[in-house]
Amino acid sequence: MDYKKAGVDIEAGYKSVELMKGHVKKTMREEVLGGLGGFSGAFSLSKIKAMEEPVLLSGTDGCGTKVKLAIIMDKHDTIGIDAVAMCVNDIACAGGEPLFFLDYIACGKNYPEKIADIVKGVAEGCLQSEAALIGGETAEHPGLMPEEDYDLAGFAVGVCDRKEMITGETLKEGDLLIGMASSGVHSNGFSLVRKVFEKELTREGLDTYYEALGKTLGEALLAPTKIYVKALKKMKASGVKVKACCHITGGGFYENVPRMLKEGTHAKIQKGSYEIPAIFRLLAEKGDIAEEMMYNTFNMGIGMIVAVDPADADKAMEAIRAAGEVPYAIGSVTAGEKGVTLC
């Protein structure tokens, strides 16, 4: 008896590492010390000495059951972008710059080419957020997970000067809310998505073209989560003060928007201020999902919201567009009980 007969292939693990090295190398920053393969990832903090009061920010998350669609479609090179996005967007929300990322892949069986494809996506997410991929772990779980299954999660660390943290403390009545377009469902609500499309969750079903979507169902659902780090950086570089910010993730608008507000302020959002992507209309119709539940589960086409002074509106919009994102003026801050009204 040996480890391989017990279900863990050490040689496959070595091959996975070799196949992913090229993807990882692309994400390196000058602060990274050493290379892939050590017992820990090392990152120099010498650059943050110039900050008055540096604050480390961290985020950890996964892709939820969206992974199941990647498995069915046998397409694994974008799901890693989702894992990175879910972590670095949260860091950017607080005003931070992501520094580095680590991934964790649990799988029933280590297929080196598949693992390398997953890490390729992780590396792409790191490139988009300018974070270094300094380490990770691939764990084979025979007997715990089916051979074809895997799960993906990650952890990111960022930094900002405390005086530049986005806290919502300076929010006031009249401040403008700017929403940034999402790429679709992102990485939340997929348990409901899979329930709605239960009969379509086959390779053939997901490869079916939908006229309303302009693409296949699988392409629409697997579209990677937008990473908004560069948009926040562009706004900061342009001199725009972001007073508050929220990442629309699990819980949709009703759970996340209040998190950006201080006591005594209320968010008023105009539902007709932007075009709701077709995938959400299809979900609502096919699943007979009430509008309130849609906004309480999904991002509905807005992945990130920032609050700025109305005087900074044009400059903020210009910076967001310069970063390659699509901005919409979607509402404003009013006085009132902490919460959100969609009208």
C-alpha positions in Angstrom: 0.0 0.0 0.0 1.2 3.5 -0.7 -0.2 7.1 -0.9 -1.2 6.8 -4.5 -3.2 3.7 -4.0 -4.9 5.5 -1.1 -6.0 8.1 -3.7 -3.4 10.9 -3.4 -1.0 11.2 -6.4 2.1 13.1 -5.2 3.6 13.1 -8.7 0.4 14.7 -10.1 0.9 17.4 -7.5 4.5 18.1 -8.7 3.3 18.3 -12.3 0.5 20.7 -11.3 3.1 23.1 -9.8 5.3 22.9 -12.8 2.4 23.6 -15.2 1.2 26.7 -13.1 4.6 28.3 -12.7 4.4 30.3 -15.9 1.0 31.8 -15.0 2.2 32.6 -11.4 5.4 34.3 -12.7 3.3 36.9 -14.7 1.8 38.2 -11.4 5.1 39.0 -9.6 5.7 42.4 -8.1 9.1 43.6 -7.1 8.2 43.3 -3.4 7.9 39.5 -3.7 10.8 37.7 -2.1 11.8 34.2 -3.3 9.8 32.1 -5.7 7.0 29.5 -5.9 7.6 26.4 -3.8 8.6 27.7 -0.4 6.8 26.9 2.8 5.5 30.5 2.9 5.1 33.4 0.5 7.3 36.4 1.4 6.4 40.0 0.6 8.5 43.0 1.5 6.7 45.9 3.2 9.5 48.4 2.7 7.4 50.6 0.4 4.7 51.2 2.9 7.1 52.9 5.3 6.3 56.2 3.5 2.7 56.0 4.8 1.8 57.9 7.9 -0.2 55.1 9.4 -0.3 52.0 7.2 -3.3 49.7 7.7 -3.4 46.2 6.4 -6.7 45.0 4.9 -7.6 41.4 4.2 -10.3 39.5 2.5 -11.2 35.8 2.0 -13.9 34.2 -0.1 -14.7 31.6 -2.7 -16.8 31.3 -5.9 -19.7 29.5 -4.3 -21.6 26.9 -6.4 -20.6 28.7 -9.6 -17.8 26.1 -9.6 -20.4 23.5 -10.5 -21.0 25.2 -13.8 -17.3 25.2 -14.6 -17.2 21.5 -13.9 -20.2 20.7 -16.1 -18.8 22.8 -18.9 -15.3 21.5 -18.4 -14.1 25.1 -18.6 -11.8 26.1 -15.7 -9.7 29.0 -16.9 -11.9 31.8 -15.7 -13.3 30.6 -12.3 -10.0 31.8 -10.7 -10.8 35.4 -11.7 -14.0 35.1 -9.7 -12.0 33.9 -6.6 -9.6 36.8 -6.8 -12.4 39.4 -7.5 -14.4 38.4 -4.5 -11.4 39.2 -2.3 -9.8 42.2 -3.9 -13.0 44.1 -4.5 -13.7 44.0 -0.8 -10.2 45.4 -0.1 -10.7 48.1 -2.7 -14.0 49.0 -1.0 -12.1 50.0 2.1 -9.7 52.2 0.1 -6.9 49.6 0.0 -4.5 48.5 -2.7 -4.3 44.7 -3.0 -0.7 43.4 -2.5 -0.9 39.7 -2.7 -3.2 36.7 -3.1 -3.1 33.0 -2.1 -5.4 30.4 -3.5 -6.7 27.1 -2.1 -8.0 24.3 -4.3 -9.6 21.2 -2.9 -10.2 18.4 -5.4 -11.4 14.8 -5.5 -8.5 14.0 -7.8 -5.6 16.0 -9.0 -5.7 16.4 -12.8 -2.6 18.6 -13.4 -3.9 20.3 -16.6 -7.2 21.2 -14.9 -5.4 22.6 -11.8 -3.1 24.6 -14.1 -6.2 26.0 -15.9 -7.7 27.0 -12.6 -4.5 28.8 -11.5 -4.3 30.4 -14.9 -7.6 32.2 -14.1 -6.3 33.1 -10.6 -3.2 34.6 -12.2 -5.4 36.6 -14.6 -7.4 38.0 -11.7 -4.2 38.9 -9.9 -3.0 40.7 -13.1 -6.2 42.6 -13.3 -5.9 43.7 -9.7 -2.1 44.2 -9.8 -1.7 41.7 -6.9 1.0 39.1 -6.7 0.1 35.4 -6.5 2.6 34.4 -3.9 1.4 31.0 -2.9 -1.4 28.5 -2.6 -2.4 24.9 -1.9 -3.9 22.1 -3.9 -5.4 19.4 -1.7 -6.5 16.0 -2.9 -9.5 14.7 -1.0 -10.2 11.2 -2.2 -13.3 9.7 -0.5 -14.5 13.2 0.5 -15.2 14.6 -2.9 -16.1 13.0 -6.3 -13.0 12.8 -8.5 -14.2 15.4 -11.0 -15.2 17.9 -8.3 -13.2 20.7 -6.8 -13.7 23.9 -4.8 -11.8 27.1 -5.0 -11.2 29.8 -2.4 -8.7 32.5 -1.8 -7.2 35.1 0.6 -5.9 38.6 -0.2 -4.0 41.2 1.7 -3.9 44.9 0.9 -2.8 48.1 2.4 -3.7 51.8 2.7 -2.9 54.8 4.8 -5.4 55.1 7.5 -6.3 58.7 6.5 -7.3 57.3 3.0 -9.6 54.6 4.2 -13.1 54.7 2.8 -15.3 54.6 5.9 -18.6 56.5 5.1 -17.9 58.9 8.0 -18.1 62.0 5.7 -21.3 61.0 3.9 -24.0 63.7 3.8 -27.4 64.3 2.3 -27.1 65.0 -1.4 -24.1 62.9 -2.1 -24.3 61.1 -5.5 -24.3 57.3 -5.8 -22.5 56.0 -8.9 -22.9 52.4 -9.8 -20.4 50.4 -11.9 -21.8 47.8 -14.3 -21.4 44.1 -13.5 -20.5 41.5 -16.0 -23.6 39.4 -15.1 -24.3 37.2 -12.1 -20.8 37.4 -10.8 -20.3 34.8 -8.0 -23.4 35.1 -5.8 -26.8 33.5 -5.9 -25.8 30.4 -7.8 -27.7 28.1 -5.6 -30.8 29.9 -6.8 -29.5 30.1 -10.4 -28.9 26.3 -10.4 -32.4 25.7 -9.1 -34.0 27.9 -11.8 -32.0 26.2 -14.5 -32.0 22.7 -13.0 -33.1 21.0 -16.2 -30.4 22.9 -18.2 -27.5 21.9 -16.0 -25.9 19.6 -18.6 -23.2 20.3 -21.1 -25.8 20.4 -23.9 -28.2 22.7 -21.9 -25.4 25.2 -21.0 -24.2 25.2 -24.6 -27.7 26.2 -25.8 -27.7 29.7 -27.5 -30.3 32.1 -26.2 -31.4 35.0 -28.5 -32.3 37.2 -25.5 -28.7 36.7 -24.1 -26.8 37.0 -27.4 -24.7 34.0 -26.2 -25.1 30.6 -24.7 -26.5 30.1 -21.3 -23.2 28.8 -20.0 -21.3 31.8 -21.4 -23.7 34.2 -19.7 -23.5 32.4 -16.3 -19.8 31.7 -16.3 -18.8 35.3 -17.2 -16.1 36.2 -14.6 -16.7 38.7 -11.8 -15.6 42.2 -12.6 -12.6 43.5 -10.7 -13.0 47.1 -9.8 -9.6 47.8 -8.2 -8.3 49.9 -11.1 -11.4 52.0 -11.2 -11.0 52.9 -7.5 -7.3 53.7 -8.1 -8.2 55.9 -11.1 -10.7 57.9 -9.0 -8.1 58.3 -6.2 -5.4 59.4 -8.7 -7.8 62.0 -10.3 -8.4 63.6 -6.9 -11.9 62.3 -6.3 -12.7 61.5 -2.7 -14.8 58.4 -2.5 -16.8 58.9 0.7 -18.3 55.4 0.8 -18.2 52.2 -1.2 -19.9 48.9 -1.4 -19.4 45.7 -3.3 -22.7 44.1 -4.3 -22.3 40.5 -3.4 -24.4 37.9 -1.5 -27.6 39.6 -0.2 -27.8 42.0 -3.2 -28.7 45.6 -2.7 -30.7 45.2 0.5 -27.9 43.7 2.5 -24.9 45.4 1.0 -25.8 49.0 0.4 -26.6 49.7 4.1 -23.1 48.6 4.9 -21.6 51.7 3.2 -23.8 54.1 5.1 -23.3 55.9 8.4 -26.1 56.3 11.0 -28.6 58.9 9.9 -28.1 58.4 6.2 -30.2 56.5 3.7 -29.6 55.4 0.1 -32.2 56.1 -2.6 -31.6 54.2 -5.8 -33.5 54.6 -9.1 -34.1 51.2 -10.6 -34.5 52.7 -14.1 -31.2 54.5 -14.1 -29.4 51.7 -15.9 -30.1 48.7 -18.1 -30.6 45.5 -16.2 -28.7 42.7 -18.0 -30.8 40.1 -19.9 -29.6 37.2 -17.7 -31.5 38.7 -14.7 -34.7 39.2 -16.7 -34.4 35.6 -17.8 -33.8 34.4 -14.3 -36.8 36.3 -12.9 -39.2 35.1 -15.6 -38.1 31.5 -15.7 -37.9 31.1 -11.9 -41.0 33.3 -11.2 -38.8 35.2 -8.8 -40.3 38.3 -7.2 -38.5 41.6 -7.9 -37.7 42.2 -4.2 -36.1 38.7 -4.0 -34.1 39.5 -7.2 -32.6 42.6 -5.6 -32.1 40.8 -2.3 -30.1 38.0 -4.0 -28.3 39.3 -7.1 -26.3 42.4 -8.2 -28.9 43.1 -10.9 -26.2 44.7 -13.2 -24.4 46.8 -10.6 -21.3 45.3 -9.1 -19.9 48.3 -7.1 -21.3 51.5 -5.8 -19.4 54.6 -4.7 -20.7 57.7 -3.0 -19.1 61.1 -4.0 -19.8 64.8 -3.7 -21.9 65.9 -6.6 -19.2 68.4 -7.6 -16.9 65.4 -8.3 -19.5 63.5 -10.4 -18.0 64.2 -13.8 -14.5 63.6 -12.7 -15.5 60.3 -11.0 -17.4 59.1 -14.1 -14.4 60.0 -16.3 -12.0 58.1 -14.1 -14.2 55.0 -14.0 -14.5 55.0 -17.8 -10.7 55.4 -18.1 -10.4 52.2 -16.1 -12.5 50.4 -18.7 -15.7 50.3 -16.6 -19.2 51.6 -17.3 -20.6 54.1 -14.7 -24.2 55.1 -14.0 -25.6 57.8 -11.7 -28.0 55.6 -9.9 -29.2 57.6 -6.9 -28.3 59.7 -4.0 -27.8 59.9 -0.2 -30.7 61.2 1.9 -31.2 61.9 5.6 -33.0 59.1 7.3 -32.8 55.7 8.9 -29.8 53.6 7.7 -31.0 51.5 4.8 -31.9 51.6 1.1 -35.0 52.4 -1.0 -35.3 51.1 -4.5 -37.8 53.2 -6.6 
